[in-house]
Amino acid sequence: MRALVTGAAGFIGSNLVERLLADGHDVVGIDNLRTGSTANLAAAEGAGAHFAFIECDITAPELVGLVAVAHPEVVFHLAAQVDVRKSVADPWYDARVNVLGTVNLLEASRRAQVRRVVYAASGGSRYGRPESLPVQQETAASPVSPYAAAKVAGEYYLHAYTGLYGMSGVSLALANVYGPHQDPHGEAGVVAIFGSALLTGRPTAIFGDGSATRDYIYVSDVVDAFVRAAAAPAEVAGTFNVGTGLQTSTLQLHELIAQAIGVRARPSYRPARAGEIDAIALDCATTVSTLQWQPRVAVREGVGRTIEWLRGALAASPAV
Ligand SMILES: NC(=O)c1ccc[n+]([C@@H]2O[C@H](COP(=O)([O-])OP(=O)(O)OC[C@H]3O[C@@H](n4cnc5c(N)ncnc54)[C@H](O)[C@@H]3O)[C@@H](O)[C@H]2O)c1
């Protein structure tokens, strides 16, 4: 299969590129390198003619010609402005990338007669503050930030293009993803942030009292969901939750990370950040039955693998 991955130099995108290449596919990666890095594509660059990277912004007019030349069967759309707080500070920029960029890509995709688009939706933000957990994927979207609103808009555009043009669109509403290539300087990658701090002897701080929970899912399980979504029958379309259904508190996660590193560490506590939800976990029963997908990596194991990767990355480049 010929695949095009937007956000290819980012955390999840670069892991997806590696998996697609390992499965024997030809991959074109697109990224404007705003938060991503070509260092994440070092393994992919070894795939020779099977992989090409193009530095391009998804909002650029030239994207249309570029997708036409790449002529992919499947487009994986992961490029995004991913910072919730930035979306509050600058909702125009967030909407430009996450809404208009998505429309630009969908236009390019339908003109290039792409068979399927698989979109990285946000399961952590699309449901707002759900009344019961784990949240069912039939639950109505209730975005409470510009980021969440723009990501849901992307799902709706994909739904519209599926109906209009027969292009099959699958949105994967991802829980909190962690694993190798996550940016420890980012806003959301708490495993990478705590992990790099504890590995280098720096203090850690928790916003709130540490009891807030998230559904942490390891990146290889997420990548597997993208691969299965691409291969699913044409009639499979819509939004599917991708998480574990389990909740881990920030304090439990901190403890798991400290154990994986082999240190005893006490975090400091800061006031909870405005707008943060208390708890989230995603019910994935429909995803399991429709995509024949299962999360396989338990959080303790995934944290261990991530710390191993971080150790190597820190040894190679202490700036990490
Ligand atoms: N990480 C998570 O827990 C999580 C959870 C839910 C959804 N998602 C979604 O998954 C996708 C990937 O997220 P990630 O965690 O890998 O973040 P990331 O920041 O590592 O990856 C995003 C990539 O998109 C690129 N990009 C940003 N703006 C662009 C533009 N205008 N044109 C081209 N490229 C652009 C960045 O340079 C980066 O490489 C995003 O769509 C995000 O909304 C992530």
The ligand as an SDF file (V2000), in Angstrom:
LIG
                    3D

 44 48  0  0  0  0  0  0  0  0999 V2000
   -0.3890   12.4570   22.2350 N   0  0  0  0  0  0  0  0  0  0  0  0
   -1.6230   12.2410   22.6570 C   0  0  0  0  0  0  0  0  0  0  0  0
   -1.8470   11.8130   23.7970 O   0  0  0  0  0  0  0  0  0  0  0  0
   -2.8030   12.4990   21.7370 C   0  0  0  0  0  0  0  0  0  0  0  0
   -4.0960   12.2230   22.2260 C   0  0  0  0  0  0  0  0  0  0  0  0
   -5.1860   12.4550   21.3950 C   0  0  0  0  0  0  0  0  0  0  0  0
   -4.9940   12.8920   20.0830 C   0  0  0  0  0  0  0  0  0  0  0  0
   -3.7450   13.1490   19.6490 N   0  0  0  0  0  0  0  0  0  0  0  0
   -3.5860   13.6160   18.2590 C   0  0  0  0  0  0  0  0  0  0  0  0
   -2.5830   12.8280   17.6350 O   0  0  0  0  0  0  0  0  0  0  0  0
   -1.8880   13.6080   16.6620 C   0  0  0  0  0  0  0  0  0  0  0  0
   -0.3940   13.5100   16.8900 C   0  0  0  0  0  0  0  0  0  0  0  0
   -0.0840   14.0410   18.1820 O   0  0  0  0  0  0  0  0  0  0  0  0
    1.3600   13.8800   18.8400 P   0  0  0  0  0  0  0  0  0  0  0  0
    1.1530   13.6450   20.2790 O   0  0  0  0  0  0  0  0  0  0  0  0
    2.1850   12.9180   18.0390 O   0  0  0  0  0  0  0  0  0  0  0  0
    1.9070   15.3690   18.7150 O   0  0  0  0  0  0  0  0  0  0  0  0
    3.2310   15.9380   18.0100 P   0  0  0  0  0  0  0  0  0  0  0  0
    3.2690   17.4030   18.2980 O   0  0  0  0  0  0  0  0  0  0  0  0
    4.4070   15.1300   18.4030 O   0  0  0  0  0  0  0  0  0  0  0  0
    2.9160   15.6870   16.4700 O   0  0  0  0  0  0  0  0  0  0  0  0
    2.2300   16.6110   15.6570 C   0  0  0  0  0  0  0  0  0  0  0  0
    3.0620   16.8440   14.4240 C   0  0  0  0  0  0  0  0  0  0  0  0
    2.3540   17.7220   13.5400 O   0  0  0  0  0  0  0  0  0  0  0  0
    3.2890   18.6450   13.0010 C   0  0  0  0  0  0  0  0  0  0  0  0
    2.5580   19.8470   12.6050 N   0  0  0  0  0  0  0  0  0  0  0  0
    1.9910   20.7780   13.4190 C   0  0  0  0  0  0  0  0  0  0  0  0
    1.4030   21.7200   12.6720 N   0  0  0  0  0  0  0  0  0  0  0  0
    1.5880   21.3740   11.3740 C   0  0  0  0  0  0  0  0  0  0  0  0
    1.2180   21.9650   10.1450 C   0  0  0  0  0  0  0  0  0  0  0  0
    0.5280   23.1180   10.0940 N   0  0  0  0  0  0  0  0  0  0  0  0
    1.5810   21.3570    8.9890 N   0  0  0  0  0  0  0  0  0  0  0  0
    2.3100   20.2050    9.0190 C   0  0  0  0  0  0  0  0  0  0  0  0
    2.6810   19.6050   10.1580 N   0  0  0  0  0  0  0  0  0  0  0  0
    2.3210   20.1790   11.3270 C   0  0  0  0  0  0  0  0  0  0  0  0
    4.2830   18.8950   14.1290 C   0  0  0  0  0  0  0  0  0  0  0  0
    5.5100   19.4150   13.6790 O   0  0  0  0  0  0  0  0  0  0  0  0
    4.4140   17.4980   14.7360 C   0  0  0  0  0  0  0  0  0  0  0  0
    5.4540   16.7630   14.1330 O   0  0  0  0  0  0  0  0  0  0  0  0
   -2.4550   15.0250   16.7850 C   0  0  0  0  0  0  0  0  0  0  0  0
   -3.4250   15.1850   15.7680 O   0  0  0  0  0  0  0  0  0  0  0  0
   -3.1090   15.0580   18.1500 C   0  0  0  0  0  0  0  0  0  0  0  0
   -4.1850   15.9680   18.1910 O   0  0  0  0  0  0  0  0  0  0  0  0
   -2.6390   12.9700   20.4360 C   0  0  0  0  0  0  0  0  0  0  0  0
  1  2  1  0
  2  3  2  0
  2  4  1  0
  4  5  1  0
  4 44  2  0
  5  6  2  0
  6  7  1  0
  7  8  2  0
  8  9  1  0
  8 44  1  0
  9 10  1  0
  9 42  1  0
 10 11  1  0
 11 12  1  0
 11 40  1  0
 12 13  1  0
 13 14  1  0
 14 15  2  0
 14 16  1  0
 14 17  1  0
 17 18  1  0
 18 19  2  0
 18 20  1  0
 18 21  1  0
 21 22  1  0
 22 23  1  0
 23 24  1  0
 23 38  1  0
 24 25  1  0
 25 26  1  0
 25 36  1  0
 26 27  1  0
 26 35  1  0
 27 28  2  0
 28 29  1  0
 29 30  1  0
 29 35  2  0
 30 31  1  0
 30 32  2  0
 32 33  1  0
 33 34  2  0
 34 35  1  0
 36 37  1  0
 36 38  1  0
 38 39  1  0
 40 41  1  0
 40 42  1  0
 42 43  1  0
M  CHG  2   8   1  16  -1
M  END
$$$$
